Amino acid sequence: METKEIHYRAYKPRPFTKEEKSETTILFGGLTWKHERLIQGSLERMGYKSQPLPQIERVDLDIGKEFIDVGACCPTTFTAGNLARTLMSIREREGEDGVKNRYIFVTIGACGPCRFGQYHESYERVLEGLNLRDFRLFLLDLLRMEQSAPGGGLEISMPLTFGLVYSMFFGDLITDMEYATRPYEVVEGQTDRVVRESIEILYEKLKNRPIKGKKIDSLLWHVFTGYFVDALKEVRKLWDEIEVDRLRVKPRVKITGEFWLQTHEGDGNYNIKRWLEKEGAEVIPPPIAVWMDYLINMELFKLEDAKGFVKNYYPKKLAISSIAYLYRFVYNRLRKALNNIPNPLPDQRELKDLAKPYFHYRLTGGEGHMLIGKAIHAYKKRYAHMVCELSPYGCLPNTMSIGAMAKVLGDYPDLLYAPIEIKGDAEVHAYSRCQMVLTSAKKRAKEEFEEVLEKTKLSIEDIREFEEKNPYIKRATYKIPHYGYAATASNYVLHIAKLMGKPVRG
């Protein structure tokens, strides 16, 4: 019997035309529900119908394993399964033609040994497995501010790009507010309610924002306008109403790791941030903005390495440096609107220098040297009691960073470090490993707090009495300076002592 040869054909989506724009829904996902809701507002402002993928669930891991390589990391498997579940649901509801003609999926990518380098190929396997090769999946370049999908129906213009950047900034800032407030809220559940209200206000602001020009005009307006600052000032009024009790002694845990796992909130990483809070910790979440800042600065570092071989070196360096400066300028303006409660972006050159003895910054897979730099930075600056690094099982870039951390821990034996390798279905092991380090962090936070009480000669009763006379300091938006201690409670006591005019011993 003769066998028919079947030749491999690379996936190539049908064009998405401008005429289809009003009738086609853009599917997207991979971030927190907060970021995705804000991105939805930015897309809708430009005339696109959009819909985030549903919240990641444990079942997505099992579905993903049916369609893609069993050796894929859990972020890939979860997202592929989530996409498959979504497409199957739409097909059941609207039929196969509805899936193919009324929806497209958009994802981003860039060069890398995993993650952005290969995610889209896993999504293509999903389409093959579902017999939906005609469904349109578009891969956009993360680093290009202007681009379009075949057919011109999806056009990433300067105004849309800036809308997406502000979506990222807003999502990061509200997330920082959330995690800095919820462990100390007096009325349980109030923080979650305010987060939802804040995101809806900002969604409307993004959906209805003015469009000023296309290129230079758009850039200047988005950098210097007060529109987004005013939006956050409106949101701040909601956070002003939250009363907090900062005398709760909690260890601060900095989350680092692979991009998807560290930013995710849900079953994909065992909901470990919420778990840490339930175990009595304050979590320091990783902003997406840090990673974008890293990418911008890496272009600057690579240019500096090639200084002797680059034409117009100084103009190019000035251009990239200006972009990096404006990026942080905008972020800090927005932070200020929330009284600087959200954490500042770390200095990328400082992270590079801190990591230099352990990890070469040109090894750019995953988060590169940042995983080492962030851990040392948090330890040296006493911003956190412990670092929890979330890595997909078998992830090459994170395996490299965890290996380098062995030397870091040799040089800094007091650094509390919990590397958690996540498969997606082994939460008991992950919680157990994290709990061991968290126990030491709790002890360290308690000792630190007792040291501060001894230094200030203040009692809890003294502080409570001062709070009653000055209730404004119990607002979630009241800024507590960092006095060199990791715990919020410790810095709070020192701040109260200074407000009371008490001398601090030692």
VOGU-3710 file (C-alpha; in Angstrom, 3 decimals, decimal comma):
1> metkeihyra> 0,000/0,000/0,000  1,331/3,384/-0,920  1,553/5,973/1,829  0,876/9,594/1,043  3,619/11,980/2,074  2,478/14,817/4,281  4,853/17,751/4,261  5,199/20,030/7,244  3,865/23,515/6,723  4,681/26,338/9,066
11> ykprpftkee> 1,667/28,009/10,591  0,663/31,189/8,790  -2,517/32,969/9,885  -5,043/34,318/7,430  -4,945/38,126/7,213  -7,031/40,111/9,671  -8,436/43,007/7,649  -9,621/46,446/8,706  -13,105/45,566/7,471  -13,272/42,764/10,048
21> ksettilfgg> -12,220/44,966/12,946  -15,704/45,841/14,215  -16,865/42,206/14,163  -13,756/40,485/15,541  -12,800/40,030/19,197  -9,145/40,050/20,211  -8,334/37,369/22,777  -5,275/37,911/24,962  -3,935/36,855/28,347  -0,938/35,971/30,496
31> ltwkherliq> -1,065/38,778/33,084  -3,084/39,496/36,228  -6,822/40,251/35,893  -5,990/43,855/36,827  -3,532/44,380/34,006  -5,782/42,598/31,535  -8,829/44,704/32,413  -6,776/47,871/31,883  -5,372/46,570/28,583  -8,960/45,941/27,536
41> gslermgyks> -9,716/49,630/28,094  -6,723/50,684/25,991  -7,744/48,389/23,130  -11,349/49,530/23,222  -10,243/53,173/23,016  -8,673/52,358/19,658  -11,850/50,721/18,380  -11,037/47,056/19,036  -13,325/44,497/20,611  -11,291/42,567/23,171
51> qplpqiervd> -11,655/39,837/25,751  -9,060/38,510/28,225  -8,739/34,761/28,554  -10,519/33,456/31,667  -8,738/33,123/35,001  -6,142/30,329/34,948  -7,432/27,191/36,694  -5,834/23,900/37,687  -7,747/22,127/34,893  -5,832/24,193/32,304
61> ldigkefidv> -2,651/22,316/33,197  -4,289/18,980/32,383  -5,801/20,317/29,154  -2,477/21,815/28,110  -0,690/18,497/28,619  -3,034/16,910/26,109  -1,958/19,258/23,324  1,653/20,325/23,749  5,093/18,908/24,488  5,149/17,152/27,869
71> gaccpttfta> 8,519/18,760/28,531  7,136/22,297/28,293  7,348/24,479/31,393  4,181/24,969/33,423  3,557/28,612/32,323  3,443/27,406/28,709  1,251/24,441/29,591  -1,158/26,475/31,706  -1,549/29,182/29,065  -1,902/26,689/26,205
81> gnlartlmsi> -4,551/24,806/28,194  -6,313/28,057/29,029  -6,403/28,993/25,333  -7,665/25,526/24,414  -10,420/25,680/27,039  -11,467/29,116/25,759  -11,581/28,045/22,103  -13,537/24,887/22,929  -16,058/26,963/24,876  -16,477/29,456/22,011
91> reregedgvk> -16,803/26,646/19,469  -19,512/24,995/21,537  -21,359/28,299/21,819  -20,813/29,848/18,378  -19,735/26,988/16,161  -16,473/26,383/14,320  -17,003/29,252/11,880  -17,617/31,591/14,812  -14,267/30,694/16,354  -12,372/31,067/13,099
101> nryifvtiga> -13,989/34,237/11,820  -15,040/36,250/14,875  -12,008/35,806/17,139  -8,240/36,161/16,942  -5,593/35,508/19,596  -2,754/37,981/20,058  0,391/37,240/22,015  3,781/38,888/22,282  7,232/37,483/21,814  10,913/38,241/21,632
111> cgpcrfgqyh> 14,167/36,363/21,261  15,041/34,027/24,108  15,953/30,420/24,987  12,389/29,686/26,133  9,220/31,558/27,083  8,815/34,339/24,513  10,968/32,465/22,049  8,687/29,409/21,855  5,312/30,076/23,490  3,558/30,743/20,192
121> esyervlegl> 4,661/27,356/18,833  2,822/25,664/21,703  -0,290/27,650/20,859  0,006/26,413/17,272  -0,003/22,824/18,584  -3,267/23,652/20,372  -4,811/24,784/17,090  -3,677/21,569/15,404  -5,080/19,444/18,222  -8,436/21,216/18,052
131> nlrdfrlfll> -8,496/21,055/14,244  -8,599/24,861/14,177  -5,637/25,599/11,921  -7,703/28,348/10,319  -8,025/30,174/13,629  -5,849/33,294/13,570  -3,005/33,642/16,046  -0,733/36,674/15,762  2,691/37,103/17,346  3,761/40,706/17,945
141> dllrmeqsap> 7,258/41,925/18,773  7,440/43,157/22,348  10,061/45,806/21,565  8,447/47,492/18,541  6,246/50,488/19,282  4,624/50,468/15,845  3,704/47,305/13,940  0,693/45,543/12,432  -0,616/42,056/11,815  -1,068/40,805/8,227
151> gggleismpl> -4,071/42,496/6,632  -3,827/45,705/8,657  -6,801/44,971/10,921  -4,572/44,984/14,014  -2,348/48,042/14,048  -0,122/48,756/17,015  0,226/52,527/16,740  2,003/54,978/19,016  -1,216/55,981/20,869  -2,119/52,329/21,452
161> tfglvysmff> 1,397/51,468/22,602  1,335/54,240/25,184  -2,108/53,118/26,278  -0,697/49,643/26,881  2,279/51,087/28,778  -0,039/53,037/31,072  -2,145/49,900/31,514  0,987/48,145/32,731  1,957/51,038/35,016  -1,525/51,337/36,522
171> gdlitdmeya> -1,757/47,585/37,075  1,633/47,527/38,797  0,892/50,498/41,028  -2,492/49,215/42,183  -0,945/45,791/42,820  1,738/47,404/44,987  -0,945/49,295/46,912  -2,895/46,067/47,335  -0,056/44,012/48,790  1,203/46,849/51,002
181> trpyevvegq> -2,275/47,351/52,467  -4,146/44,044/52,712  -1,950/42,444/55,443  -2,682/45,425/57,710  -6,314/46,268/56,858  -8,568/46,694/59,897  -11,757/45,820/57,985  -11,195/42,484/56,294  -11,982/42,503/52,580  -11,895/46,289/52,213
191> tdrvvresie> -8,645/46,247/50,243  -9,961/43,768/47,676  -13,076/45,884/47,204  -11,043/49,067/46,699  -8,764/47,272/44,223  -11,774/46,334/42,092  -13,184/49,867/42,244  -9,781/51,380/41,431  -9,299/49,168/38,378  -12,761/50,045/37,045
201> ilyeklknrp> -12,078/53,780/37,414  -8,758/53,436/35,598  -10,327/51,217/32,936  -12,801/54,009/32,150  -9,986/56,584/32,095  -8,010/54,499/29,589  -11,087/53,743/27,504  -11,980/57,432/27,236  -8,535/59,025/27,132  -7,812/61,730/24,529
211> ikgkkidsll> -5,778/60,812/21,453  -3,208/63,517/20,796  -1,375/63,107/17,508  0,302/59,992/16,170  4,038/60,050/16,863  6,011/62,879/18,471  2,872/64,707/19,582  1,537/61,496/21,087  4,822/60,798/22,851  5,041/64,282/24,371
221> whvftgyfvd> 1,421/64,261/25,500  1,642/60,838/27,134  4,871/61,732/28,937  3,895/65,158/30,253  0,092/65,169/30,509  -1,563/65,382/33,911  -4,470/63,209/32,740  -3,136/59,938/34,176  -1,839/61,560/37,366  -5,286/63,047/37,978
231> alkevrklwd> -6,832/59,611/37,441  -4,655/58,157/40,187  -5,413/61,070/42,495  -9,079/60,183/42,115  -8,268/56,560/42,938  -6,206/57,612/45,950  -9,350/58,920/47,653  -10,625/55,344/47,815  -7,418/54,175/49,481  -7,536/57,092/51,942
241> eievdrlrvk> -10,598/55,434/53,485  -8,782/52,199/54,378  -7,627/52,048/57,997  -4,546/49,932/58,653  -2,828/48,546/61,725  0,898/48,681/61,030  1,814/47,290/64,441  1,179/43,798/63,105  4,650/42,279/62,936  5,040/40,552/59,592
251> prvkitgefw> 8,080/39,384/57,636  8,374/40,939/54,188  8,819/38,440/51,356  10,134/39,596/47,997  8,879/37,581/45,026  11,267/37,027/42,107  11,602/34,416/39,401  10,400/33,592/35,901  8,286/36,402/34,473  4,933/34,590/34,187
261> lqthegdgny> 5,157/32,774/37,510  6,240/35,776/39,557  3,524/38,078/38,216  0,739/35,462/38,134  -1,998/35,424/40,756  -3,851/32,131/40,819  -3,576/28,377/40,394  -0,623/28,693/38,000  1,782/29,370/40,888  -0,315/27,767/43,657
271> nikrwlekeg> -1,625/31,237/44,501  1,500/31,515/46,583  1,229/35,241/47,244  -2,140/34,851/48,944  -0,815/31,778/50,748  2,112/33,774/52,108  -0,283/36,450/53,354  -2,418/33,838/55,103  0,759/32,534/56,728  1,380/35,984/58,196
281> aevipppiav> 3,708/37,632/55,664  3,690/40,877/53,708  4,446/40,195/50,054  6,482/42,507/47,805  5,116/41,781/44,303  7,263/42,169/41,172  6,078/44,958/38,831  5,995/44,196/35,120  7,515/47,658/34,676  10,818/46,409/36,144
291> wmdylinmel> 11,206/43,897/33,347  10,517/46,500/30,670  13,039/48,794/32,350  15,527/45,914/32,232  15,003/45,459/28,473  15,528/49,165/27,791  18,689/49,307/29,875  20,058/46,122/28,323  20,062/47,935/24,978  22,116/50,667/26,627
301> fkledakgfv> 24,555/48,188/28,219  25,044/46,347/24,914  25,708/49,649/23,153  28,335/50,560/25,760  30,033/47,179/25,245  30,368/47,896/21,513  31,421/51,524/21,899  34,469/51,239/19,675  32,521/49,681/16,810  29,325/51,740/16,719
311> knyypkklai> 28,766/54,666/14,385  27,189/57,714/16,028  27,751/56,128/19,425  27,005/59,222/21,508  23,760/60,201/19,753  22,543/56,598/20,051  23,498/56,452/23,706  21,719/59,743/24,325  18,587/58,417/22,616  18,422/55,202/24,662
321> ssiaylyrfv> 19,339/57,004/27,887  16,569/59,504/27,242  14,018/56,723/26,770  15,167/55,072/30,008  14,965/58,404/31,850  11,485/59,265/30,554  10,238/55,781/31,381  11,200/56,162/35,034  10,101/59,806/35,080  6,557/58,813/34,131
331> ynrlrkalnn> 6,492/55,909/36,584  7,648/58,115/39,450  5,051/60,780/38,612  2,379/58,147/38,933  3,858/56,795/42,169  3,795/60,289/43,621  0,053/60,553/42,918  -0,337/57,615/45,343  1,974/59,285/47,881  4,882/57,054/46,817
341> ipnplpdqre> 3,399/54,018/48,562  4,160/51,783/45,527  7,792/50,664/45,444  10,257/52,526/43,207  11,856/50,775/40,259  15,327/49,482/41,202  18,324/51,047/39,509  19,236/48,663/36,681  22,916/49,570/36,708  23,043/48,881/40,441
351> lkdlakpyfh> 21,409/45,468/39,939  23,944/44,678/37,215  26,852/45,645/39,457  25,505/43,661/42,412  25,109/40,563/40,263  28,428/40,977/38,417  30,551/38,656/40,639  27,999/35,867/40,215  26,189/36,225/36,882  27,259/37,856/33,625
361> yrltggeghm> 24,651/40,349/32,532  24,911/39,311/28,872  23,340/35,946/29,770  19,956/37,371/28,948  17,628/34,371/29,093  14,595/34,906/31,311  15,242/37,620/33,888  18,997/37,358/33,384  21,141/38,877/36,112  18,142/40,570/37,740
371> ligkaihayk> 17,287/37,517/39,836  20,690/37,702/41,510  20,731/41,504/41,694  17,231/41,730/43,200  18,042/39,201/45,926  21,252/40,943/46,971  19,620/44,376/46,699  16,721/43,362/48,976  19,160/41,882/51,489  21,684/44,721/51,554
381> kryahmvcel> 19,083/47,491/51,623  17,006/45,542/54,162  13,837/45,825/52,107  12,808/42,205/52,714  13,426/39,439/55,218  13,428/36,694/52,597  13,365/36,149/48,846  11,033/33,611/47,241  12,094/32,753/43,697  9,464/31,008/41,569
391> spygclpntm> 10,846/28,867/38,754  9,139/26,555/36,267  10,311/22,969/36,552  13,268/22,511/34,221  13,518/26,193/33,226  16,995/26,763/31,773  17,427/30,469/32,664  16,152/30,020/36,215  18,270/26,906/36,729  21,281/29,081/35,938
401> sigamakvlg> 20,261/31,770/38,419  19,535/29,262/41,190  22,959/27,738/40,608  24,587/31,170/40,870  22,659/31,818/44,095  24,647/29,010/45,747  27,718/31,248/45,621  25,675/34,273/46,723  24,482/32,386/49,804  28,067/31,416/50,537
411> dypdllyapi> 28,989/35,106/50,616  25,767/36,200/52,365  24,838/33,307/54,683  22,151/35,392/56,418  20,194/35,905/53,201  16,960/33,922/53,506  16,256/32,416/50,089  13,477/30,024/49,073  13,795/28,741/45,477  10,471/27,123/44,575
421> eikgdaevha> 10,379/24,943/41,472  6,791/24,851/40,217  5,296/22,021/38,193  1,711/23,157/38,620  0,501/20,120/40,562  2,807/19,868/43,595  1,681/22,676/45,876  2,253/20,732/49,116  5,950/20,425/48,320  6,186/24,118/47,369
431> ysrcqmvlts> 4,381/25,308/50,496  6,499/23,069/52,705  9,761/24,355/51,266  8,647/27,972/51,536  7,345/27,469/55,072  10,765/26,399/56,338  12,371/29,656/55,248  9,326/31,724/56,250  9,630/30,456/59,829  13,121/31,963/60,036
441> akkrakeefe> 11,860/35,196/58,458  9,102/35,482/61,074  11,621/35,050/63,857  13,861/37,696/62,309  10,958/40,156/61,971  9,959/39,665/65,614  13,529/40,170/66,866  13,833/43,293/64,722  10,596/44,724/66,140  11,656/44,102/69,739
451> evlektklsi> 14,985/45,792/68,989  13,190/48,891/67,715  10,914/49,054/70,767  14,007/48,896/72,958  15,716/51,635/70,962  12,742/53,979/71,133  11,646/53,052/74,669  8,084/53,040/73,399  5,367/50,624/74,437  2,508/49,410/72,247
461> edirefeekn> 0,160/51,409/74,499  2,167/54,610/73,880  1,853/54,119/70,126  -1,867/53,324/70,294  -2,463/56,491/72,289  -0,555/58,553/69,721  -2,580/56,948/66,903  -5,849/57,931/68,567  -4,729/61,542/68,699  -3,411/61,451/65,120
471> pyikratyki> -5,751/59,153/63,148  -4,361/60,277/59,765  -1,310/58,041/60,291  -3,574/54,996/60,147  -4,530/55,660/56,538  -3,306/53,205/53,928  -1,960/56,177/51,957  0,186/57,508/54,801  3,821/57,020/53,805  6,129/55,335/56,304
481> phygyaatas> 9,787/56,098/55,495  12,351/53,320/55,373  14,720/53,599/58,328  16,893/50,618/57,531  14,618/47,873/58,807  12,772/45,355/56,646  9,534/45,062/58,625  6,816/47,657/58,121  6,061/47,509/61,858  9,679/48,315/62,771
491> nyvlhiaklm> 9,875/51,330/60,480  6,466/52,446/61,743  7,605/52,476/65,377  10,713/54,466/64,490  8,574/56,926/62,557  6,179/57,370/65,485  9,163/57,976/67,766  10,405/60,716/65,459  6,940/62,302/65,279  6,821/62,262/69,096
501> gkpvrg> 10,254/63,846/69,264  11,761/60,957/71,195  15,483/60,264/71,012  16,300/56,910/69,447  18,983/54,911/71,246  21,630/52,878/69,458
//
